[in-house]
Amino acid sequence: MKDTRLKLLKTSARIFARKGYSATSVRDIVSAAHVNVSAINYYFGGKRELFFETLRYLIEQHRQQIWGKQNTLPTPQQVAGYTYAQALDLLHQMFDKLMDNNLSRNSLPLERIFTQVELESAAMRKMMLAYMAPFHELPYKLLVKLTGLKENSPELLCVTHSIFGQILLSESHRMGIEHKLGIGKNYPPQLRQTIKQTLWAHTLAILNLYKGKHTK
């Protein structure tokens, strides 16, 4: 039973990432998974529920890939009690591991599903972002601690997405770096470290704008 459920999750992750939510049918998934169509209702209740369970599965896979199976991140409530130094250290760890994952090209269907959803309806984007909100809470809490900005304020949201958006931009500019330096897709360790140090320096520059002004 667990094998069938896992097979459906892995299959739906692949198909949702390729075709998007709207263009994917239940029959697409069960046909590719080689299971009976009734298995979707039995394990998940329907396509919508399967989609969100697939997201949950991919988020956990993403967490394990970056932090390892045994490591657990602190809760947002625990972060609220951190000192500035503790919060900065955790942000650095998170940023470093995300960059390592990005530079190693360990992409998962989770990112591709987000891209597909961008091409779909506004209602679908709203539904997915509402579902993902709890998983974004930790970075926001860290940046509240490090900037002193109010939670859910426009400035905090801009700062948070500016910092973590660097990781996505590094992917966008990958081809330019490879072309200019005449290298292949596998970055040498020294170049990987240079990229990580440069982007972390940008992050510290952003945080220094707020240090002493809002933080304690």
C-alpha positions as CSV (number, residue, x, y, z in Angstrom):
1,M,0.0,0.0,0.0
2,K,2.8,2.5,0.9
3,D,4.6,1.6,-2.3
4,T,1.6,2.5,-4.4
5,R,1.1,5.8,-2.6
6,L,4.7,6.7,-3.0
7,K,4.7,5.6,-6.7
8,L,1.7,8.0,-7.3
9,L,3.5,10.9,-5.6
10,K,6.7,10.4,-7.6
11,T,4.8,10.1,-10.8
12,S,2.5,13.0,-10.2
13,A,5.6,15.2,-9.3
14,R,7.1,14.4,-12.6
15,I,3.9,15.0,-14.6
16,F,2.7,18.1,-12.8
17,A,6.2,19.6,-13.3
18,R,6.1,18.9,-17.0
19,K,2.5,19.7,-17.8
20,G,1.2,21.9,-15.0
21,Y,-1.9,21.3,-12.9
22,S,-4.6,22.2,-15.3
23,A,-3.2,20.1,-18.2
24,T,-2.6,17.1,-16.1
25,S,-5.4,14.5,-15.8
26,V,-5.9,11.8,-13.2
27,R,-5.6,9.3,-16.1
28,D,-2.2,10.7,-17.1
29,I,-0.9,10.0,-13.6
30,V,-2.4,6.5,-13.1
31,S,-1.4,5.4,-16.6
32,A,2.2,6.5,-16.1
33,A,2.2,4.9,-12.6
34,H,0.6,1.7,-13.9
35,V,-2.1,1.6,-11.2
36,N,-5.9,1.6,-11.3
37,V,-7.7,5.0,-11.5
38,S,-9.4,4.3,-8.2
39,A,-6.1,4.5,-6.4
40,I,-6.1,8.3,-6.6
41,N,-9.4,8.5,-4.7
42,Y,-8.4,5.8,-2.3
43,Y,-5.1,7.4,-1.3
44,F,-5.8,11.1,-1.8
45,G,-9.4,11.8,-2.5
46,G,-9.0,13.5,-5.8
47,K,-6.6,15.5,-8.1
48,R,-6.5,18.6,-6.0
49,E,-5.7,16.7,-2.8
50,L,-3.0,14.7,-4.8
51,F,-1.5,18.0,-6.0
52,F,-1.0,19.3,-2.5
53,E,0.2,16.0,-1.1
54,T,2.7,16.1,-4.0
55,L,3.9,19.5,-2.9
56,R,4.2,18.3,0.7
57,Y,6.3,15.3,-0.5
58,L,8.5,17.5,-2.7
59,I,9.1,20.1,0.1
60,E,10.2,17.3,2.4
61,Q,12.5,15.9,-0.3
62,H,13.9,19.3,-0.8
63,R,14.5,19.8,2.9
64,Q,16.3,16.4,3.2
65,Q,18.4,17.1,0.2
66,I,19.7,20.4,1.7
67,W,19.7,19.6,5.4
68,G,19.9,15.8,5.5
69,K,17.4,13.3,6.8
70,Q,18.2,13.6,10.4
71,N,18.6,17.4,10.7
72,T,15.6,19.5,11.7
73,L,15.3,23.2,11.4
74,P,14.2,25.3,14.3
75,T,10.6,26.5,14.5
76,P,9.7,30.1,13.8
77,Q,8.8,30.3,17.5
78,Q,12.3,29.2,18.5
79,V,13.9,31.8,16.2
80,A,11.9,34.5,17.9
81,G,14.1,33.9,21.0
82,Y,17.4,33.9,19.1
83,T,20.1,36.5,19.5
84,Y,21.2,38.5,16.5
85,A,24.3,36.3,16.1
86,Q,22.3,33.1,16.3
87,A,19.8,34.3,13.7
88,L,22.6,35.5,11.4
89,D,24.4,32.1,11.7
90,L,21.2,30.2,10.8
91,L,20.6,32.5,7.8
92,H,24.1,31.9,6.6
93,Q,23.7,28.1,7.0
94,M,20.5,28.2,5.1
95,F,21.8,30.5,2.3
96,D,25.0,28.3,2.0
97,K,23.1,25.1,1.7
98,L,20.7,26.5,-0.8
99,M,23.6,27.8,-2.9
100,D,25.4,24.5,-2.7
101,N,22.2,22.8,-3.9
102,N,21.8,25.3,-6.8
103,L,25.5,25.2,-7.9
104,S,25.4,21.3,-7.9
105,R,22.3,21.4,-10.2
106,N,20.4,19.2,-7.8
107,S,17.1,20.6,-9.1
108,L,13.8,18.9,-8.1
109,P,10.4,19.1,-9.7
110,L,9.3,21.5,-7.0
111,E,10.9,24.5,-8.8
112,R,9.5,23.4,-12.2
113,I,6.0,23.1,-10.7
114,F,6.3,26.7,-9.5
115,T,7.2,27.7,-13.1
116,Q,4.3,25.9,-14.5
117,V,1.8,27.5,-12.0
118,E,3.0,30.9,-13.1
119,L,1.7,30.1,-16.5
120,E,-1.7,29.1,-15.2
121,S,-4.6,31.0,-13.7
122,A,-4.4,33.7,-11.0
123,A,-6.7,31.5,-8.9
124,M,-4.3,28.6,-9.2
125,R,-1.3,30.8,-8.2
126,K,-3.2,32.2,-5.2
127,M,-4.2,28.7,-4.0
128,M,-0.7,27.4,-4.3
129,L,1.0,30.4,-2.6
130,A,-1.5,30.2,0.3
131,Y,-0.6,26.6,0.7
132,M,3.1,27.4,0.7
133,A,2.9,30.3,3.1
134,P,3.7,28.3,6.3
135,F,6.9,27.0,4.7
136,H,8.1,30.5,4.0
137,E,7.6,31.6,7.7
138,L,11.1,30.7,8.9
139,P,13.0,33.0,6.5
140,Y,10.6,35.8,7.3
141,K,11.1,35.3,11.1
142,L,14.9,35.3,10.6
143,L,14.7,38.6,8.7
144,V,12.4,40.2,11.3
145,K,15.1,39.4,13.9
146,L,17.9,40.6,11.7
147,T,16.3,43.9,10.5
148,G,13.8,44.8,13.2
149,L,11.2,45.4,10.4
150,K,7.6,44.6,11.1
151,E,6.3,41.2,10.2
152,N,4.4,41.2,6.9
153,S,5.5,44.7,6.1
154,P,6.2,45.5,2.4
155,E,9.8,46.4,3.3
156,L,10.4,43.1,5.1
157,L,9.0,41.1,2.1
158,C,11.2,43.1,-0.3
159,V,14.3,42.5,1.8
160,T,13.6,38.7,2.2
161,H,13.0,38.1,-1.4
162,S,16.0,40.3,-2.4
163,I,18.2,38.1,-0.3
164,F,16.9,34.7,-1.4
165,G,16.2,35.9,-4.9
166,Q,20.0,36.1,-5.4
167,I,20.0,32.3,-5.5
168,L,17.6,32.2,-8.4
169,L,19.5,35.0,-10.2
170,S,22.7,33.0,-9.9
171,E,20.9,30.3,-11.9
172,S,19.7,32.8,-14.5
173,H,23.3,34.1,-15.1
174,R,24.9,30.7,-15.1
175,M,25.2,30.6,-18.9
176,G,26.9,34.0,-18.9
177,I,29.5,32.9,-16.3
178,E,30.2,29.6,-18.2
179,H,30.6,31.5,-21.5
180,K,32.8,34.2,-20.1
181,L,35.1,31.8,-18.3
182,G,35.1,29.1,-20.9
183,I,34.1,26.4,-18.5
184,G,31.6,23.6,-18.5
185,K,28.6,23.0,-16.4
186,N,30.6,21.6,-13.4
187,Y,32.0,24.6,-11.5
188,P,35.4,24.1,-9.9
189,P,35.4,24.4,-6.1
190,Q,37.2,27.8,-6.1
191,L,34.6,29.3,-8.4
192,R,31.7,27.9,-6.3
193,Q,33.2,29.4,-3.2
194,T,33.7,32.8,-5.0
195,I,30.1,32.9,-6.0
196,K,28.9,32.0,-2.6
197,Q,31.1,34.5,-0.8
198,T,30.1,37.3,-3.2
199,L,26.3,36.7,-2.7
200,W,26.7,36.4,1.0
201,A,28.6,39.7,1.0
202,H,25.6,41.3,-0.8
203,T,23.4,39.8,1.9
204,L,25.5,41.3,4.7
205,A,25.4,44.7,2.9
206,I,21.6,44.6,2.9
207,L,21.5,43.6,6.6
208,N,24.0,46.3,7.6
209,L,21.5,48.9,6.3
210,Y,19.3,48.0,9.2
211,K,21.8,47.0,11.9
212,G,21.6,49.5,14.8
213,K,18.7,51.3,13.2
214,H,15.9,48.8,14.0
215,T,17.7,45.8,15.7
216,K,18.5,45.5,19.3
